[in-house]
């Protein structure tokens, strides 16, 4: 009986532990660690014009964010790699792979990518994904306890890592598309370039699509959704262009 009581107490205690949420602070800390690690492992572009170009676009988009995100320690890195890829991480870490320049052919198309990725940050998509993984790991741990086997899982670390590294869901991608479109338009970038960008993406790689597409699926619905929002985005763009005319050149 004592053994059963101890198992029940352990079960309850571990359940509370596993069901605790990953905090935004924890996710930002792990983001910084992973970003620094990438800087060590992946060659960085030494071209001053690359950095000036990406920072020009990124800073223009960041200026349109809600105030809470303006004070983040935003960092931008350009990775010298042929991958057609980009990302933004909690805490304000933005990474662009030089391979993306061949597909995002001008400042407006690259602004569509950057706006989309930053929208994932402001929508807290990584945090949502991390805590979904926490719930999943909690279920696995409970199963292990019931079976009286297995090791205790560090669910916080696992949840945070997967929150950063795994692809977003279709609904999250759609949200980031639409909010990113508004961000870029508010910054004075032509939102029509977003549709052009995804059309370019769909043509790259043939049977082996670029990495960016493997985690950001492009399909007719995505382009249709962007097109449906275009009148509103163009109105935002027209208003922004009265005082903002970004001229980011590579």
Secondary structure, 3 states (H helix, E strand, C coil): CHHHHHHHHHHHHHHHHHHCCCCHHHHHHHHHHHHHHHHHHCCECCCHHHHHHHHHHHHHHHCCCCHHHHCCCCEEEEECCCCCCEEEECCCEEEEEHHHHHCCCCHHHHHHHHHHHHHHHHCCHHHHHHHHHHHHHHHHHHHHHHCCCCCCCCHHHHHHHHHHHCCCCHHHHHHHHHHHHHHHHHCCCCCHHHHHHHHHHHHCCCCCCCHHHHHCCCCHHHHHHHHHHHHHHHHHHHHHCCCCCCCCCC
